[in-house]
Each structure stands twice: as C-alpha cells, then as structure tokens.
Amino acid sequence: MNEINLTNAYVQRVKDFKKSKLKIPILDIKDLDQFPFILVIQAVIENNIKLSIYPLKEGKITKVSLSGFNLSDENFQELTRILRERKVIHTSGVILIHQRLFYECYLIVSETEEKSKDLKTSFNKIKNIEEIKIEEIVLQKHKK
C-alpha cells in the first residue's frame, strides 16, 4: 500500500499493560475483568502520538487498509454496507495523502479464514479501490 500506514497496532495482555510506566487509567475501563486483552492503536501525527486502547476478549484482531483515487459517495456507501455486517471497533476515517485516499479500520473477527477471503472479495467489488490489505494482529509475545 505504498508503505503508508495510518496506524500501527498490537494486542497485549491486560496484566502486562498494567506493568507499563504509562499513567493511563486502564483500570477505569468498565468490566475490565471480562477482557483479558487490549488493542493498542498508535497514530503518529506530525510531532505527537495518539493512542487508542480497546479491551478485547480475544487475542487477535483484523486490520483492513484500503486506498484509491477518485472514490465517490457511491463507493463509500458500498464500503459502509460491507463494514456494517462486521464489528468495527476503530476507524481512521478517510485521509487524503498525495491525492490518494486512505482508510483503515480494525474489526473484531471470530471468523474463519474463508470469511476473511470473503471480506477481500467484497472490497474488490468496489470501483476505484486499488489496494486492499487485510492483516491479522495477534497477541504480542511477552518479552522476559
């Protein structure tokens, strides 16, 4: 995707995050004991970093990255229709970089590999989307 990532992310165990030196009130997340994992999404914007943290029940998540030129309202309606069928927990929104539109989202997927292929097939049907990247982000191995 032209080496442009709007965000970077990783999945980690809640108990490991609690050991970090960051002063983030993760314990304030409602019903945290029901979520053994968290998704940490990092967006670097000029000279700062924006963090978004989401509790997860599973140790994996799917990241979808799309890009293209000349996307129309009709293209966005089709994208919305496809994503409405899934559980989207984070989106970058549509971002214009060098006259190219980029979009990223993170999905909770308990789906099989076949459904991931179906997802890519659905996105391939949208005109003007030129690049599609679907990747699974799994639990980060804890370093000892």
One Martini backbone bead per residue (centre of mass of N, CA, C, O) as a GRO file, in nm:
protein
  144
    1MET     BB    1   0.060   0.061   0.023
    2ASN     BB    2   0.297   0.264  -0.017
    3GLU     BB    3   0.398   0.261   0.292
    4ILE     BB    4   0.119   0.347   0.428
    5ASN     BB    5   0.050   0.407   0.770
    6LEU     BB    6  -0.178   0.529   0.987
    7THR     BB    7  -0.136   0.273   1.170
    8ASN     BB    8  -0.050   0.105   1.472
    9ALA     BB    9  -0.057  -0.234   1.620
   10TYR     BB   10  -0.144  -0.416   1.930
   11VAL     BB   11  -0.155  -0.707   2.131
   12GLN     BB   12  -0.234  -0.737   2.487
   13ARG     BB   13  -0.208  -0.798   2.804
   14VAL     BB   14  -0.334  -0.653   3.073
   15LYS     BB   15  -0.121  -0.738   3.287
   16ASP     BB   16   0.116  -0.609   3.119
   17PHE     BB   17   0.013  -0.315   3.104
   18LYS     BB   18   0.013  -0.255   3.413
   19LYS     BB   19   0.346  -0.247   3.408
   20SER     BB   20   0.357   0.011   3.291
   21LYS     BB   21   0.461   0.360   3.294
   22LEU     BB   22   0.198   0.449   3.214
   23LYS     BB   23  -0.065   0.698   3.286
   24ILE     BB   24  -0.325   0.484   3.251
   25PRO     BB   25  -0.671   0.425   3.336
   26ILE     BB   26  -0.745   0.107   3.283
   27LEU     BB   27  -0.917   0.036   3.543
   28ASP     BB   28  -1.172   0.217   3.434
   29ILE     BB   29  -1.269   0.000   3.271
   30LYS     BB   30  -1.542  -0.151   3.205
   31ASP     BB   31  -1.526  -0.476   3.281
   32LEU     BB   32  -1.216  -0.573   3.261
   33ASP     BB   33  -1.236  -0.879   3.358
   34GLN     BB   34  -1.362  -0.961   3.059
   35PHE     BB   35  -1.066  -0.850   2.948
   36PRO     BB   36  -0.749  -0.989   2.872
   37PHE     BB   37  -0.729  -0.774   2.639
   38ILE     BB   38  -0.554  -0.536   2.421
   39LEU     BB   39  -0.579  -0.261   2.200
   40VAL     BB   40  -0.310  -0.082   2.043
   41ILE     BB   41  -0.328   0.237   1.893
   42GLN     BB   42  -0.111   0.413   1.665
   43ALA     BB   43  -0.080   0.769   1.586
   44VAL     BB   44   0.120   0.958   1.379
   45ILE     BB   45   0.123   1.324   1.427
   46GLU     BB   46   0.382   1.457   1.349
   47ASN     BB   47   0.465   1.551   1.696
   48ASN     BB   48   0.263   1.304   1.771
   49ILE     BB   49   0.079   1.064   1.978
   50LYS     BB   50  -0.196   0.849   1.930
   51LEU     BB   51  -0.399   0.673   2.162
   52SER     BB   52  -0.576   0.359   2.146
   53ILE     BB   53  -0.789   0.169   2.374
   54TYR     BB   54  -0.902  -0.178   2.364
   55PRO     BB   55  -1.096  -0.415   2.470
   56LEU     BB   56  -1.051  -0.781   2.474
   57LYS     BB   57  -1.137  -1.129   2.439
   58GLU     BB   58  -0.928  -1.156   2.218
   59GLY     BB   59  -0.588  -1.214   2.067
   60LYS     BB   60  -0.738  -1.077   1.807
   61ILE     BB   61  -0.722  -0.888   1.494
   62THR     BB   62  -0.848  -0.689   1.220
   63LYS     BB   63  -0.685  -0.525   0.950
   64VAL     BB   64  -0.796  -0.259   0.732
   65SER     BB   65  -0.662  -0.151   0.411
   66LEU     BB   66  -0.731   0.135   0.202
   67SER     BB   67  -0.701   0.246  -0.151
   68GLY     BB   68  -0.755   0.548  -0.364
   69PHE     BB   69  -0.910   0.701  -0.636
   70ASN     BB   70  -1.197   0.860  -0.689
   71LEU     BB   71  -1.400   0.849  -0.457
   72SER     BB   72  -1.731   0.798  -0.400
   73ASP     BB   73  -2.025   0.790  -0.247
   74GLU     BB   74  -2.087   0.506  -0.351
   75ASN     BB   75  -1.832   0.373  -0.239
   76PHE     BB   76  -1.893   0.444   0.063
   77GLN     BB   77  -2.162   0.292   0.080
   78GLU     BB   78  -2.041   0.013   0.024
   79LEU     BB   79  -1.843   0.010   0.258
   80THR     BB   80  -2.057   0.040   0.478
   81ARG     BB   81  -2.214  -0.217   0.414
   82ILE     BB   82  -1.983  -0.414   0.474
   83LEU     BB   83  -1.914  -0.312   0.771
   84ARG     BB   84  -2.197  -0.349   0.905
   85GLU     BB   85  -2.148  -0.678   0.919
   86ARG     BB   86  -1.937  -0.579   1.130
   87LYS     BB   87  -1.700  -0.531   1.400
   88VAL     BB   88  -1.620  -0.211   1.455
   89ILE     BB   89  -1.369  -0.036   1.668
   90HIS     BB   90  -1.191   0.118   1.440
   91THR     BB   91  -1.116   0.439   1.275
   92SER     BB   92  -0.953   0.675   1.067
   93GLY     BB   93  -1.076   0.745   0.832
   94VAL     BB   94  -1.052   0.963   0.571
   95ILE     BB   95  -0.737   1.010   0.393
   96LEU     BB   96  -0.538   1.260   0.238
   97ILE     BB   97  -0.255   1.151   0.029
   98HIS     BB   98  -0.136   1.248  -0.250
   99GLN     BB   99  -0.430   1.214  -0.391
  100ARG     BB  100  -0.491   0.982  -0.182
  101LEU     BB  101  -0.701   0.746  -0.041
  102PHE     BB  102  -0.739   0.653   0.307
  103TYR     BB  103  -0.820   0.344   0.499
  104GLU     BB  104  -0.890   0.234   0.838
  105CYS     BB  105  -0.962  -0.078   1.019
  106TYR     BB  106  -1.102  -0.251   1.304
  107LEU     BB  107  -1.177  -0.599   1.366
  108ILE     BB  108  -1.385  -0.825   1.504
  109VAL     BB  109  -1.272  -1.168   1.461
  110SER     BB  110  -1.435  -1.503   1.455
  111GLU     BB  111  -1.348  -1.589   1.188
  112THR     BB  112  -1.267  -1.744   0.918
  113GLU     BB  113  -1.070  -1.753   0.648
  114GLU     BB  114  -1.305  -1.737   0.448
  115LYS     BB  115  -1.420  -1.460   0.547
  116SER     BB  116  -1.168  -1.301   0.471
  117LYS     BB  117  -1.198  -1.354   0.171
  118ASP     BB  118  -1.479  -1.227   0.149
  119LEU     BB  119  -1.390  -0.946   0.225
  120LYS     BB  120  -1.200  -0.899  -0.014
  121THR     BB  121  -1.410  -0.949  -0.232
  122SER     BB  122  -1.594  -0.714  -0.155
  123PHE     BB  123  -1.380  -0.487  -0.198
  124ASN     BB  124  -1.317  -0.556  -0.503
  125LYS     BB  125  -1.611  -0.442  -0.602
  126ILE     BB  126  -1.499  -0.165  -0.555
  127LYS     BB  127  -1.461   0.106  -0.711
  128ASN     BB  128  -1.131   0.255  -0.689
  129ILE     BB  129  -1.010   0.027  -0.533
  130GLU     BB  130  -0.664  -0.063  -0.539
  131GLU     BB  131  -0.603  -0.128  -0.228
  132ILE     BB  132  -0.571  -0.431  -0.023
  133LYS     BB  133  -0.540  -0.489   0.336
  134ILE     BB  134  -0.526  -0.794   0.530
  135GLU     BB  135  -0.470  -0.825   0.886
  136GLU     BB  136  -0.340  -1.004   1.153
  137ILE     BB  137  -0.356  -0.934   1.501
  138VAL     BB  138  -0.160  -1.054   1.758
  139LEU     BB  139  -0.036  -1.150   2.028
  140GLN     BB  140   0.208  -1.029   2.209
  141LYS     BB  141   0.503  -1.127   2.294
  142HIS     BB  142   0.649  -1.174   2.593
  143LYS     BB  143   0.915  -1.029   2.741
  144LYS     BB  144   1.176  -1.138   2.972
   0.00000   0.00000   0.00000
